């Protein structure tokens, strides 16, 4: 065994990911970026008359808006998910 654990960290002192602010910031940033990308792709799909790109872009925009709406309402925290 390469490393020997001499002290164990109590589970109560460890940061839980559903409760960390850094994780939620990165998720919200990623979804916001996906929203911008979806709008740009929708515009390009409209301009190029590519139906499948328009459909998938609208789906991406709707999913992003739904997640960001849930984040604003506080439904994305660990307590709302039962964690």
N, C-alpha and C positions, 0 to 999 in steps of 0.2 A: 504494500500500500504506500503510495507516494506521500500523501498528506495525512496527518493525524489530527483529528478534531479534538482539541483540548477543552474548549468551552463550547457549549451549545447555546445558540440564541433562542430565547423563549419565543414561541409562536405569536404571543401577543405583541411583542416588540417589532416583529417583521412587518414590512409594508405590504398590504394586500393590493394587488393590481386593480381590482374593481373600485377601490376606494382612493387610488392615487390621482392627484390632479394632473400629473405629467402625462399619464395615459389618456385621460380624457381630452387634454389639450391636443395631443397628437392625433387622436381620432377625429376631433372636430376640425382640425386643420386639414387632414386628409379628405374628409367629406366635403369641406369647403372647396378644396382644390378640384375634387371630382365634379362639383357643381359648375365651376368655371369651365372645366374641360368639356362637360356635357353641353353647355351653352355654345361654346365655340364649335364643337363638332356638329351640333344641330344647325348652326348657321352655315357651316361648310356643306352639310348634307342638303340643305335647302338650296344653296347656291349651285351645287353640282347636280341637283335633282337625283340624289341617291336615296331611295326610299328606306332601305334597311338601316342606313346610317342615321336617318332622321328618327326612326322608330327606337333604335337602341339609345340614341342620345336623349330622347324624351324620357325613356325609362330610367336612365342614369340621373337625369335632373329630378325626376319625381322621387326616386329613392333617396337622393341627397337631401332634398327639401324635407322629406318625411323624417329622416334621421336628425337633421338639424332642428326640426320642430320638436322632436322628442327630447333632444338635448336641452333646448330652451325650457321645456316643461319639466325638466328634471327626471325624466323617465329612463335615462341611460345610466344612472348611478347603480351601484351594486345593491342598495337596499330595495330598489324597485324590482330588481330581478330575483330577489329572495336569496341573495348571496350574503 
